[in-house]
Amino acid sequence: MPDIVIGREDADEKKYMLKNRDVVVRQPVNRVTWEKWDGFWKPPVKFIDNYSVTINGTRLDEKKMDRFVLKSWAGIHLFKISKFDIEEVCFAPENHGGFVSVLRITNNSERTEDVSVSLEAKIDMHEEFESVHGRGYAAEYDSVRSANVVTTEGKGWQVCYGIGKMHSAKAVSSGKETYEKIPGKEMFVPKRISVSVEVHSGEEVMVPLIFCAETDSKKNIKTCFDNISSRWDTLLCEKEKIYDGLRIEPNPMIRSVGLRTPNENINKAFYWALANIADIGRQGHPASSEIDIKRLLWSVLGLVDAGKFAKAREVLDDIASFSEVHIPSKITSDNTVLFDSEDVNPLFLIALERYVRHSGDRAFEDGLRGQIISIIRKLKLTDGLAKPMMKVSILDPAYYDDTRIEMQSLWIEALKTYHPSKYSMMSQALDTYFWDMRERFLNDSLRDDAVKSSNVLVPLFFDQIREFKRDNVLKKIRQEYISEHGVRTRGIFDPEYRAGDAGFGAARSFATALAATAYFNSQDSKTGLKLLKILSRHMFNYDLGLFQDIVNSADGVPISYQSSSDSASLFVHAVDEGIFGIRPDMAKGEINFSPKFVDEWHHYERFGKAVGEHSVHVKVNRSHERFADITIDFDARPEVRINLNLPENIEWMEINRVKYEGNKASIHPGKNNKIWAYYKKDDVKAKEV
């Protein structure tokens, strides 16, 4: 199963996030070590710092914890106390400004027992930049809803939390309101809310705890509470259904999507990467409601690889609607649209081209033709190089220059489809100007003091560097940039190298994912697989189920608590294109397959991969010494041509009972397609030895 299971002994420092389009909840697995970015947020405002639940006077925390299970749609805490097993299911229902914690309490004793459940919350309403603010609160207990309604003075922010609708149970408010001061914050603690029920032997009772938040003083917070309280069970089912098709093994009864390899961590990480892609457009940080268009556009590549074509089109259409000549860089929390980076212009064109190529939706591209022309017309070249006015770097934010290599690379990839003559001019300039013959590496820019950094991975990711130069750069990346926690932003021999500094040597999951694809494309599957293993470990270390954006490259401790949805997209891309070599061009009616032979794996398969209106299941079996067995199965016979390009150690192939010499062939496929790829004799002898 793809669930992430954490035992009590491993729960320290582990966190998880629940989110929908409106709210984010970040909680500690052990329910004890609440930190700055934990709690209940409606970005950019935090409402509840932490909350606690007691049952018959026993607090549900790490002392009573049995284990924790993270599913793609919920976090499940399991506790054992005297006479009872408790399962707490936490989730954020879709299209509601709140979250739910459902307690399932099972009576293990031989007689009927009284159960008293108490809920206490610590309120600290503030924006991201605030710490101690001295803000006062007013609390009201709503006996009809069994809920506390808390408002803050001045701002009009509201939070409503309490017991959801239950049969034959009456809640009460008890205790007194207090203010609790600890270093760096002051919290308001309203009265406790308690409910008592009777549970017969062997039976169970469900107690829903509802939490809602609102930043708009004109809206009635109780409406949100009522909407969730009246149908929380239905909302739970709807949340689970979003992730229904994701699997780590194929299911012939439904359309399932996933990856199966000998490495269970990579299989799980792929599942969670797909789950993260399903959440694209939602907050990657608890406190931020800002939309970073650059990250969003990189994430569109993941939407496309995951077959979420409608969502990818919606995102691209929304971005394009802001201006006919520029792509915005950010949308702030107050809905201000910023145009302060030019990386997004070529990146938009790249994302659009990938969407059209995978989906075959030429009509959408035709509708944007005028905007495409306007974006390209604004590009000014000097000696074949793009020299924009705005200076923002992708991987090294501490170093800006108007000739930086990743900007050139993005434009080259964009122009390959949309302006071939400029593409050729820029490709020549990239090859000529950025190569450092003495260092046998690529410079970040054309400045005299140009640095060397992992920014060079961008042209390697797009396969824009000639083989001799590419292999030298990848060798140096392997020797000086790859740590056990990911790819560093600077090499270890850089005089400014610092393992704990984001721009000077920390490890970034985005760079690691770029590098994985680059190594697979260069036929170095050993290093590519090593990087996927590193990324997979991110899922189980700190923020469970998420790629950590930036970590200290020496010890792996997070530097940023931003989750990296763009890394999730590139992880899927590294598998789909890097390992399985699946490159659809549905607009031309073609699918290119160039699967890599991964030395460590004898069997691996990608199932449910969407290509146009079809899905494809690719299996590679390398268990035989003389040949590789490859299966390409579609859900129905596609009206396309398949172009096969297998590794160079293949001498001949038998495809659907027809013999082909060499390692390349073009066929019109059926629904089910079988390929026997026979190794060259020298390669077979080497295997036997």
C-alpha positions as CSV (number, residue, x, y, z in Angstrom):
1,M,0.0,0.0,0.0
2,P,1.2,3.6,-0.7
3,D,0.3,4.7,2.9
4,I,3.1,6.2,5.0
5,V,3.1,4.5,8.4
6,I,5.0,6.0,11.3
7,G,5.4,4.2,14.6
8,R,5.5,6.0,18.0
9,E,9.2,5.7,18.3
10,D,9.8,7.4,14.9
11,A,7.2,10.2,15.3
12,D,9.5,13.0,16.5
13,E,10.1,15.9,14.1
14,K,7.6,14.3,11.6
15,K,4.9,16.7,10.2
16,Y,2.1,16.4,7.7
17,M,-0.1,18.8,5.8
18,L,-3.8,18.8,5.0
19,K,-5.1,21.3,2.4
20,N,-7.8,22.4,0.1
21,R,-8.1,25.5,-2.0
22,D,-8.9,27.6,1.1
23,V,-7.1,26.3,4.1
24,V,-3.9,24.5,5.2
25,V,-3.4,22.5,8.4
26,R,0.1,21.4,9.4
27,Q,0.3,19.1,12.4
28,P,3.0,17.1,14.2
29,V,2.5,13.4,14.0
30,N,3.1,13.0,17.7
31,R,0.5,15.8,18.5
32,V,3.0,17.4,20.9
33,T,5.8,19.3,19.1
34,W,3.8,22.2,17.6
35,E,6.1,24.7,15.8
36,K,5.9,28.2,14.1
37,W,4.4,27.0,10.8
38,D,2.1,24.4,12.4
39,G,-1.5,25.0,13.1
40,F,-4.7,25.9,11.2
41,W,-4.2,28.5,8.5
42,K,-6.3,30.3,5.9
43,P,-3.3,31.8,4.2
44,P,-1.9,34.3,4.9
45,V,-3.6,34.2,8.3
46,K,-3.0,31.7,11.1
47,F,-6.1,31.0,13.3
48,I,-5.3,28.1,15.6
49,D,-1.8,27.5,16.9
50,N,-2.7,24.0,18.2
51,Y,-5.5,22.0,19.6
52,S,-5.8,19.0,21.9
53,V,-8.3,16.2,22.6
54,T,-8.9,14.3,25.8
55,I,-11.0,11.2,26.3
56,N,-12.1,10.5,29.9
57,G,-9.3,12.8,31.1
58,T,-6.6,11.2,29.0
59,R,-4.9,13.4,26.4
60,L,-4.4,11.9,23.0
61,D,-0.7,12.5,22.5
62,E,2.6,10.5,21.9
63,K,2.3,8.7,25.2
64,K,-0.9,7.0,24.0
65,M,-0.1,6.9,20.3
66,D,0.0,3.5,18.7
67,R,0.9,4.6,15.1
68,F,0.2,7.2,12.5
69,V,-0.9,6.5,8.9
70,L,-0.8,9.2,6.2
71,K,-3.1,8.6,3.2
72,S,-3.3,11.0,0.2
73,W,-6.6,12.3,1.5
74,A,-6.2,12.2,5.3
75,G,-3.9,11.8,8.3
76,I,-5.0,9.1,10.7
77,H,-3.8,9.0,14.3
78,L,-4.3,5.8,16.2
79,F,-4.3,5.7,20.0
80,K,-4.8,3.1,22.7
81,I,-6.1,4.1,26.2
82,S,-7.7,2.1,28.9
83,K,-10.8,0.2,27.5
84,F,-10.7,2.1,24.2
85,D,-9.1,2.1,20.8
86,I,-9.3,5.6,19.1
87,E,-8.8,6.4,15.5
88,E,-8.6,10.1,14.6
89,V,-9.1,10.9,10.9
90,C,-8.1,14.4,9.9
91,F,-9.0,15.8,6.5
92,A,-9.7,19.1,4.7
93,P,-13.0,18.8,2.7
94,E,-13.0,20.2,-0.8
95,N,-14.6,23.7,-1.4
96,H,-15.0,24.5,2.3
97,G,-13.0,26.9,4.5
98,G,-12.2,24.4,7.2
99,F,-11.0,20.9,8.3
100,V,-12.4,18.0,10.2
101,S,-11.1,15.6,12.8
102,V,-13.3,12.5,13.2
103,L,-12.8,10.4,16.3
104,R,-13.8,6.7,16.0
105,I,-13.9,5.4,19.6
106,T,-14.2,1.6,20.0
107,N,-15.2,0.1,23.4
108,N,-12.9,-2.9,24.1
109,S,-14.3,-3.6,27.6
110,E,-17.0,-6.2,28.4
111,R,-19.5,-3.7,29.6
112,T,-21.1,-0.4,28.5
113,E,-18.9,2.6,29.1
114,D,-19.4,6.3,29.4
115,V,-17.1,8.3,27.1
116,S,-16.4,12.0,27.7
117,V,-14.6,13.8,24.8
118,S,-13.1,17.3,25.4
119,L,-11.7,19.7,22.8
120,E,-9.4,22.6,23.6
121,A,-7.9,25.0,21.1
122,K,-5.2,27.7,21.5
123,I,-6.0,30.7,19.3
124,D,-3.3,32.9,17.8
125,M,-4.6,34.9,14.9
126,H,-1.8,36.6,13.0
127,E,-0.3,37.0,9.6
128,E,2.9,35.4,8.5
129,F,5.2,38.4,9.4
130,E,3.7,38.9,12.9
131,S,4.9,37.4,16.1
132,V,3.8,38.9,19.4
133,H,0.9,41.2,18.4
134,G,-1.0,41.9,21.6
135,R,-4.3,41.3,19.8
136,G,-7.4,40.7,21.9
137,Y,-10.2,38.2,21.3
138,A,-13.9,37.8,22.0
139,A,-15.3,34.3,22.4
140,E,-18.9,33.1,22.3
141,Y,-20.2,29.6,23.0
142,D,-23.0,28.6,20.6
143,S,-25.0,26.0,22.4
144,V,-27.1,25.1,19.3
145,R,-23.9,24.2,17.3
146,S,-21.8,23.0,20.3
147,A,-19.1,25.4,19.1
148,N,-16.9,28.3,20.1
149,V,-17.0,31.3,17.9
150,V,-13.9,33.5,18.3
151,T,-13.3,36.9,16.7
152,T,-10.2,39.1,16.9
153,E,-10.4,42.8,17.6
154,G,-9.7,45.2,14.8
155,K,-9.3,42.7,11.9
156,G,-12.7,40.9,12.1
157,W,-11.1,37.5,11.6
158,Q,-13.3,34.6,12.8
159,V,-12.8,31.0,13.8
160,C,-15.5,28.6,14.7
161,Y,-14.8,25.1,16.1
162,G,-16.6,22.5,18.0
163,I,-18.5,19.2,17.9
164,G,-20.3,18.3,14.7
165,K,-23.8,16.8,14.6
166,M,-24.3,13.6,16.6
167,H,-27.3,11.6,17.6
168,S,-28.3,11.5,21.3
169,A,-25.3,13.5,22.6
170,K,-25.3,16.8,24.3
171,A,-22.2,19.1,24.4
172,V,-21.3,21.6,27.2
173,S,-18.8,24.4,27.7
174,S,-16.6,24.3,30.8
175,G,-13.6,25.9,32.4
176,K,-12.6,29.5,31.9
177,E,-11.0,31.7,29.2
178,T,-7.3,32.3,29.7
179,Y,-4.3,33.9,27.9
180,E,-1.2,31.8,27.7
181,K,2.2,33.4,27.1
182,I,5.2,31.6,25.8
183,P,8.4,33.1,24.2
184,G,7.5,34.6,20.9
185,K,3.7,34.3,21.1
186,E,0.6,35.0,23.2
187,M,-2.3,32.6,22.8
188,F,-6.0,32.9,23.7
189,V,-7.5,29.7,25.2
190,P,-11.4,29.7,25.1
191,K,-13.4,27.4,27.3
192,R,-13.3,23.7,26.7
193,I,-16.1,22.0,24.7
194,S,-17.1,18.5,26.0
195,V,-19.5,15.9,24.9
196,S,-20.5,12.7,26.7
197,V,-21.9,9.5,25.1
198,E,-22.6,5.9,26.1
199,V,-20.8,3.2,24.1
200,H,-21.9,-0.5,24.4
201,S,-19.3,-3.3,24.6
202,G,-17.7,-4.0,21.2
203,E,-19.4,-1.1,19.6
204,E,-18.1,2.3,18.4
205,V,-19.1,5.9,18.3
206,M,-18.1,8.6,15.8
207,V,-17.4,12.1,17.2
208,P,-16.7,14.8,14.5
209,L,-14.7,17.9,15.4
210,I,-15.2,20.7,13.0
211,F,-12.9,23.8,12.5
212,C,-13.7,26.7,10.2
213,A,-11.9,30.0,9.6
214,E,-12.8,33.3,7.8
215,T,-10.8,36.4,7.1
216,D,-13.8,38.4,5.7
217,S,-15.8,39.9,8.6
218,K,-18.9,40.2,6.4
219,K,-19.2,36.5,6.0
220,N,-21.0,34.3,8.5
221,I,-18.5,31.8,9.9
222,K,-21.4,29.6,11.2
223,T,-22.5,28.9,7.6
224,C,-19.2,27.1,7.0
225,F,-19.5,25.2,10.2
226,D,-23.1,24.1,9.4
227,N,-22.2,23.0,5.9
228,I,-19.4,20.8,7.1
229,S,-21.2,19.6,10.3
230,S,-24.3,18.4,8.4
231,R,-22.4,16.2,5.9
232,W,-18.9,15.6,7.1
233,D,-19.2,11.8,6.3
234,T,-20.1,12.6,2.7
235,L,-17.3,15.1,2.4
236,L,-14.8,12.5,3.6
237,C,-15.9,10.1,0.8
238,E,-15.6,12.8,-1.8
239,K,-12.1,13.7,-0.6
240,E,-11.0,10.1,-0.8
241,K,-12.5,9.7,-4.3
242,I,-10.2,12.4,-5.7
243,Y,-7.2,10.0,-5.4
244,D,-9.1,6.8,-6.3
245,G,-7.1,5.9,-9.4
246,L,-3.7,6.2,-7.9
247,R,-2.0,2.9,-7.3
248,I,1.4,1.2,-6.8
249,E,0.2,-1.8,-8.7
250,P,-2.2,-2.1,-11.6
251,N,-5.8,-2.9,-11.1
252,P,-7.6,-4.4,-14.1
253,M,-11.0,-3.5,-12.7
254,I,-10.5,0.2,-12.8
255,R,-8.3,2.7,-14.7
256,S,-5.4,2.8,-12.3
257,V,-2.3,5.1,-12.6
258,G,1.1,4.4,-11.1
259,L,4.5,2.8,-11.1
260,R,5.8,-0.7,-10.1
261,T,9.5,-1.3,-9.7
262,P,11.7,-3.4,-7.3
263,N,12.2,-0.3,-5.2
264,E,9.2,0.2,-2.9
265,N,10.3,3.7,-1.8
266,I,10.4,4.9,-5.4
267,N,7.0,3.4,-6.1
268,K,5.5,5.2,-3.1
269,A,7.2,8.4,-3.9
270,F,5.8,8.2,-7.4
271,Y,2.3,7.7,-5.9
272,W,2.8,10.7,-3.6
273,A,4.2,12.8,-6.4
274,L,1.0,12.1,-8.4
275,A,-1.1,13.0,-5.3
276,N,0.9,16.3,-5.0
277,I,0.3,17.0,-8.7
278,A,-3.5,16.6,-8.1
279,D,-3.1,19.4,-5.5
280,I,-1.3,21.8,-7.8
281,G,-2.5,25.4,-7.4
282,R,-2.9,24.9,-3.6
283,Q,-0.5,26.3,-1.0
284,G,2.9,24.8,-0.7
285,H,3.6,26.7,2.5
286,P,1.1,27.0,5.4
287,A,1.4,30.8,5.6
288,S,1.5,31.7,1.9
289,S,-1.4,32.4,-0.4
290,E,0.8,33.8,-3.0
291,I,0.8,32.1,-6.4
292,D,4.3,31.7,-7.9
293,I,3.6,31.4,-11.6
294,K,7.1,30.0,-12.3
295,R,6.5,27.1,-10.0
296,L,3.1,26.6,-11.4
297,L,4.3,26.4,-15.0
298,W,7.0,23.8,-14.0
299,S,4.1,22.0,-12.3
300,V,2.1,22.0,-15.6
301,L,4.7,19.5,-16.9
302,G,3.6,17.2,-14.1
303,L,-0.1,17.7,-14.9
304,V,0.6,16.8,-18.5
305,D,2.6,13.7,-17.5
306,A,-0.1,12.6,-15.1
307,G,-2.7,13.0,-17.8
308,K,-4.6,15.9,-16.1
309,F,-5.1,17.6,-19.4
310,A,-8.2,19.5,-18.5
311,K,-6.5,20.9,-15.4
312,A,-3.3,21.8,-17.4
313,R,-5.4,23.6,-20.0
314,E,-7.3,25.5,-17.2
315,V,-4.0,26.6,-15.6
316,L,-2.5,27.8,-18.9
317,D,-5.7,29.6,-19.9
318,D,-5.9,31.4,-16.5
319,I,-2.3,32.5,-16.7
320,A,-2.6,33.7,-20.3
321,S,-5.7,35.7,-19.4
322,F,-3.7,38.3,-17.4
323,S,-2.0,40.0,-20.4
324,E,-1.7,39.6,-24.1
325,V,2.0,40.4,-24.2
326,H,3.5,39.3,-20.9
327,I,3.1,36.3,-18.5
328,P,2.8,37.3,-14.9
329,S,5.4,36.1,-12.3
330,K,3.3,36.2,-9.1
331,I,-0.2,36.8,-7.8
332,T,0.0,38.1,-4.2
333,S,-2.3,37.4,-1.3
334,D,-4.2,40.6,-2.1
335,N,-4.6,39.6,-5.7
336,T,-2.0,42.0,-7.1
337,V,-0.6,40.7,-10.3
338,L,3.2,41.1,-10.6
339,F,5.2,41.1,-13.9
340,D,8.8,41.1,-12.4
341,S,10.4,38.1,-14.0
342,E,10.9,37.2,-17.7
343,D,11.7,33.5,-17.1
344,V,8.0,32.9,-17.2
345,N,7.6,34.0,-20.8
346,P,9.6,31.1,-22.4
347,L,8.4,28.7,-19.6
348,F,4.8,29.4,-20.5
349,L,5.6,28.5,-24.2
350,I,7.3,25.3,-23.1
351,A,4.4,24.2,-20.9
352,L,2.0,25.0,-23.7
353,E,4.0,22.9,-26.2
354,R,4.1,20.0,-23.7
355,Y,0.4,20.2,-23.2
356,V,-0.4,20.2,-26.9
357,R,2.1,17.4,-27.6
358,H,0.6,15.1,-25.0
359,S,-3.0,16.0,-25.4
360,G,-3.2,16.7,-29.2
361,D,-5.2,19.9,-28.4
362,R,-4.2,22.0,-31.4
363,A,-7.3,24.2,-31.1
364,F,-6.2,25.6,-27.7
365,E,-2.8,26.5,-29.1
366,D,-4.4,28.1,-32.2
367,G,-6.5,30.3,-29.9
368,L,-3.3,31.6,-28.3
369,R,-1.4,32.2,-31.5
370,G,-1.6,36.0,-31.3
371,Q,-0.2,35.9,-27.7
372,I,2.5,33.5,-28.7
373,I,3.6,35.9,-31.5
374,S,3.5,38.9,-29.1
375,I,5.7,37.1,-26.5
376,I,8.3,36.1,-29.1
377,R,8.4,39.5,-30.7
378,K,9.4,41.1,-27.4
379,L,12.4,38.8,-27.2
380,K,15.5,40.8,-28.2
381,L,18.7,38.9,-29.1
382,T,22.3,40.3,-28.9
383,D,24.9,38.0,-30.5
384,G,22.3,35.2,-30.3
385,L,21.7,35.7,-26.6
386,A,18.5,36.9,-24.8
387,K,19.3,39.8,-22.5
388,P,16.2,40.6,-20.4
389,M,15.9,43.5,-18.1
390,M,14.6,41.6,-15.1
391,K,17.2,39.4,-13.3
392,V,15.8,36.4,-11.4
393,S,17.6,33.0,-11.3
394,I,15.9,29.7,-11.1
395,L,18.2,27.7,-8.8
396,D,20.6,30.4,-7.4
397,P,18.6,33.4,-6.1
398,A,21.7,35.0,-4.7
399,Y,23.3,35.4,-8.1
400,Y,21.7,37.4,-10.9
401,D,22.9,38.2,-14.4
402,D,21.2,39.2,-17.6
403,T,23.1,36.5,-19.6
404,R,22.5,33.7,-17.2
405,I,22.5,30.2,-18.7
406,E,19.1,29.0,-17.6
407,M,17.3,32.0,-19.2
408,Q,19.0,31.1,-22.5
409,S,18.1,27.5,-22.1
410,L,14.4,28.2,-21.5
411,W,14.2,30.4,-24.5
412,I,16.0,27.8,-26.7
413,E,13.5,25.1,-25.7
414,A,10.6,27.4,-26.3
415,L,11.8,28.6,-29.7
416,K,12.5,25.0,-30.9
417,T,8.8,24.8,-31.7
418,Y,7.7,28.4,-32.0
419,H,10.6,30.1,-33.9
420,P,13.1,27.6,-35.4
421,S,15.5,30.2,-36.9
422,K,15.9,32.0,-33.5
423,Y,16.2,28.6,-31.9
424,S,19.2,27.8,-34.2
425,M,20.9,31.1,-33.5
426,M,20.5,30.8,-29.7
427,S,21.6,27.1,-29.7
428,Q,24.8,28.1,-31.4
429,A,25.4,31.0,-29.0
430,L,24.9,28.7,-26.0
431,D,27.4,26.2,-27.4
432,T,30.0,28.9,-28.2
433,Y,29.9,31.3,-25.3
434,F,29.2,29.4,-22.1
435,W,31.8,26.6,-22.3
436,D,34.8,26.9,-20.0
437,M,37.5,24.8,-21.7
438,R,39.9,24.9,-18.7
439,E,37.3,23.8,-16.2
440,R,35.4,21.6,-18.7
441,F,32.2,23.0,-17.3
442,L,29.5,25.5,-18.2
443,N,29.6,29.1,-16.8
444,D,26.4,30.5,-15.3
445,S,26.7,33.7,-17.4
446,L,29.2,35.7,-19.5
447,R,30.3,37.9,-16.6
448,D,34.1,37.9,-16.0
449,D,33.4,36.6,-12.4
450,A,30.8,34.1,-13.6
451,V,30.2,31.4,-11.0
452,K,29.7,27.6,-11.5
453,S,26.4,26.3,-10.1
454,S,23.6,23.8,-10.6
455,N,21.9,26.2,-12.9
456,V,23.7,24.3,-15.7
457,L,21.2,21.5,-15.1
458,V,18.5,23.4,-17.0
459,P,20.1,23.0,-20.5
460,L,21.1,19.4,-19.5
461,F,17.5,18.7,-18.6
462,F,16.4,19.9,-22.0
463,D,19.3,17.9,-23.7
464,Q,20.7,21.0,-25.3
465,I,24.4,20.4,-24.7
466,R,26.6,18.4,-27.1
467,E,27.5,14.9,-25.9
468,F,31.2,15.6,-25.2
469,K,30.5,18.7,-23.1
470,R,27.4,17.1,-21.5
471,D,29.3,14.1,-20.3
472,N,32.1,16.3,-18.8
473,V,29.5,18.5,-17.0
474,L,27.6,15.5,-15.6
475,K,30.9,14.0,-14.4
476,K,31.7,17.1,-12.4
477,I,28.1,17.3,-11.1
478,R,28.5,13.7,-9.9
479,Q,31.8,14.4,-8.2
480,E,31.2,17.8,-6.7
481,Y,27.5,18.6,-6.5
482,I,25.7,15.4,-5.6
483,S,25.4,14.8,-1.8
484,E,23.5,12.1,0.0
485,H,20.6,14.6,0.5
486,G,20.4,15.9,-3.1
487,V,22.1,18.1,-5.7
488,R,23.9,21.1,-4.2
489,T,23.4,24.6,-5.7
490,R,27.2,25.1,-5.6
491,G,30.1,22.6,-5.8
492,I,32.0,21.6,-2.7
493,F,35.2,23.3,-4.0
494,D,33.5,26.6,-4.6
495,P,35.2,29.2,-2.3
496,E,31.7,30.4,-1.2
497,Y,30.3,27.0,-0.6
498,R,28.1,26.7,2.5
499,A,26.0,23.5,3.0
500,G,23.3,25.3,4.9
501,D,22.8,28.3,2.5
502,A,20.1,28.0,-0.1
503,G,22.1,29.7,-2.9
504,F,25.6,28.6,-2.0
505,G,25.5,24.8,-1.5
506,A,22.3,23.6,0.1
507,A,20.5,20.7,-1.7
508,R,17.4,21.5,-3.7
509,S,14.9,18.9,-4.6
510,F,14.2,20.8,-7.9
511,A,17.8,20.5,-8.9
512,T,17.9,16.9,-7.9
513,A,14.9,16.1,-10.1
514,L,16.4,18.0,-13.1
515,A,19.6,16.1,-12.7
516,A,17.8,12.7,-12.5
517,T,16.3,13.3,-16.0
518,A,19.6,14.5,-17.3
519,Y,21.5,11.4,-16.2
520,F,18.8,9.0,-17.6
521,N,18.9,10.9,-20.9
522,S,22.7,10.4,-21.0
523,Q,22.3,6.7,-20.5
524,D,23.7,6.9,-16.9
525,S,20.8,5.1,-15.2
526,K,22.9,4.3,-12.2
527,T,23.3,8.0,-11.2
528,G,19.7,8.8,-12.3
529,L,18.4,6.0,-10.1
530,K,20.5,7.2,-7.2
531,L,19.0,10.6,-7.4
532,L,15.4,9.2,-7.5
533,K,16.2,7.2,-4.3
534,I,17.4,10.4,-2.6
535,L,14.2,12.2,-3.6
536,S,12.1,9.3,-2.4
537,R,13.6,9.5,1.1
538,H,12.3,13.1,1.3
539,M,8.8,11.7,1.5
540,F,9.5,10.0,4.8
541,N,11.8,12.4,6.7
542,Y,10.1,15.6,7.8
543,D,7.0,16.8,6.0
544,L,5.5,13.4,5.1
545,G,4.4,12.8,1.6
546,L,6.1,16.0,0.3
547,F,9.4,16.8,-1.4
548,Q,11.3,19.2,0.9
549,D,12.2,22.3,-1.2
550,I,15.7,23.0,0.3
551,V,17.7,21.0,2.8
552,N,21.2,21.3,4.3
553,S,23.3,19.2,2.0
554,A,25.5,18.0,4.9
555,D,22.8,16.7,7.3
556,G,19.5,16.9,5.4
557,V,17.8,19.2,7.8
558,P,15.2,21.4,6.1
559,I,16.1,25.0,5.4
560,S,12.8,25.9,3.8
561,Y,9.4,24.6,4.9
562,Q,8.0,25.2,1.4
563,S,6.8,21.9,-0.2
564,S,8.0,21.6,-3.8
565,S,5.2,20.7,-6.2
566,D,7.5,21.5,-9.2
567,S,9.8,18.8,-7.9
568,A,6.9,16.4,-7.7
569,S,6.2,17.1,-11.4
570,L,9.9,16.6,-12.4
571,F,10.0,13.4,-10.4
572,V,7.2,12.0,-12.5
573,H,8.9,13.4,-15.6
574,A,12.1,11.6,-14.7
575,V,10.3,8.3,-14.5
576,D,8.1,8.8,-17.6
577,E,10.6,10.3,-20.0
578,G,13.9,9.5,-18.3
579,I,13.3,5.8,-17.5
580,F,10.5,4.7,-19.9
581,G,11.3,7.2,-22.6
582,I,7.6,8.0,-23.3
583,R,7.4,11.1,-25.5
584,P,4.0,11.5,-27.1
585,D,3.4,13.9,-30.0
586,M,-0.4,13.4,-30.4
587,A,-0.7,16.5,-32.6
588,K,1.4,14.6,-35.2
589,G,-0.1,11.2,-34.4
590,E,3.1,9.8,-33.0
591,I,4.4,8.3,-29.7
592,N,8.1,7.9,-29.2
593,F,9.3,5.1,-26.9
594,S,13.0,4.9,-25.8
595,P,13.0,2.9,-22.6
596,K,16.3,2.7,-20.6
597,F,17.6,-0.5,-19.3
598,V,18.1,0.1,-15.6
599,D,20.9,-2.1,-14.4
600,E,19.5,-2.7,-10.9
601,W,16.0,-3.7,-12.1
602,H,14.9,-6.7,-14.0
603,H,11.1,-5.9,-14.0
604,Y,9.5,-2.4,-14.0
605,E,6.3,-1.0,-15.4
606,R,4.4,2.3,-15.8
607,F,0.7,1.8,-15.9
608,G,-2.2,4.2,-16.7
609,K,0.0,6.7,-18.5
610,A,-2.3,9.1,-20.5
611,V,-1.4,9.7,-24.1
612,G,-4.1,11.8,-25.9
613,E,-7.4,10.0,-25.4
614,H,-5.7,6.7,-24.5
615,S,-3.8,5.2,-21.6
616,V,-0.8,3.0,-22.0
617,H,0.8,0.3,-19.9
618,V,4.6,-0.2,-20.5
619,K,6.4,-3.2,-19.0
620,V,10.1,-4.0,-19.2
621,N,11.4,-7.4,-18.3
622,R,15.1,-7.9,-18.4
623,S,15.3,-11.2,-16.5
624,H,16.6,-13.2,-19.6
625,E,20.3,-13.0,-20.5
626,R,19.8,-12.9,-24.3
627,F,16.9,-10.5,-24.7
628,A,14.7,-7.9,-23.1
629,D,10.9,-8.4,-23.2
630,I,8.9,-5.2,-23.6
631,T,5.1,-4.9,-23.6
632,I,3.2,-1.8,-24.7
633,D,-0.5,-2.2,-24.1
634,F,-3.2,0.4,-24.8
635,D,-6.7,0.6,-23.4
636,A,-7.9,0.5,-27.1
637,R,-6.1,0.4,-30.4
638,P,-4.7,3.9,-31.0
639,E,-4.6,5.6,-34.4
640,V,-1.0,6.5,-34.1
641,R,2.5,5.5,-35.1
642,I,5.0,4.2,-32.5
643,N,8.7,5.1,-33.0
644,L,10.9,2.8,-31.0
645,N,14.4,3.7,-30.1
646,L,16.0,1.0,-27.8
647,P,19.5,1.1,-26.2
648,E,22.4,0.6,-28.6
649,N,23.2,-2.9,-27.2
650,I,20.2,-4.2,-29.1
651,E,21.1,-6.0,-32.3
652,W,17.6,-6.9,-33.6
653,M,14.0,-7.0,-32.5
654,E,10.8,-9.0,-33.0
655,I,7.8,-6.8,-32.8
656,N,4.4,-8.4,-33.0
657,R,6.0,-11.4,-34.7
658,V,7.8,-9.2,-37.3
659,K,11.6,-9.0,-37.3
660,Y,13.4,-5.7,-37.4
661,E,17.2,-5.3,-37.7
662,G,18.9,-2.9,-35.3
663,N,17.5,-1.0,-32.3
664,K,15.0,1.3,-34.1
665,A,11.7,0.7,-35.7
666,S,8.4,2.5,-36.6
667,I,5.1,0.5,-36.3
668,H,1.4,1.0,-36.4
669,P,0.5,-0.6,-33.0
670,G,-2.4,-2.8,-32.0
671,K,-4.1,-2.7,-28.6
672,N,-1.4,-5.1,-27.3
673,N,2.1,-5.1,-28.5
674,K,5.0,-7.4,-27.7
675,I,8.7,-6.6,-28.3
676,W,11.5,-9.1,-28.0
677,A,14.7,-7.1,-28.1
678,Y,17.9,-9.3,-28.6
679,Y,21.2,-8.1,-27.2
680,K,24.3,-7.9,-29.3
681,K,26.5,-11.1,-29.0
682,D,29.4,-9.3,-27.3
683,D,26.9,-8.0,-24.7
684,V,25.5,-11.5,-24.1
685,K,29.1,-12.8,-23.6
686,A,29.8,-10.0,-21.1
687,K,26.7,-10.9,-19.2
688,E,27.6,-14.6,-19.1
689,V,31.1,-13.8,-17.8
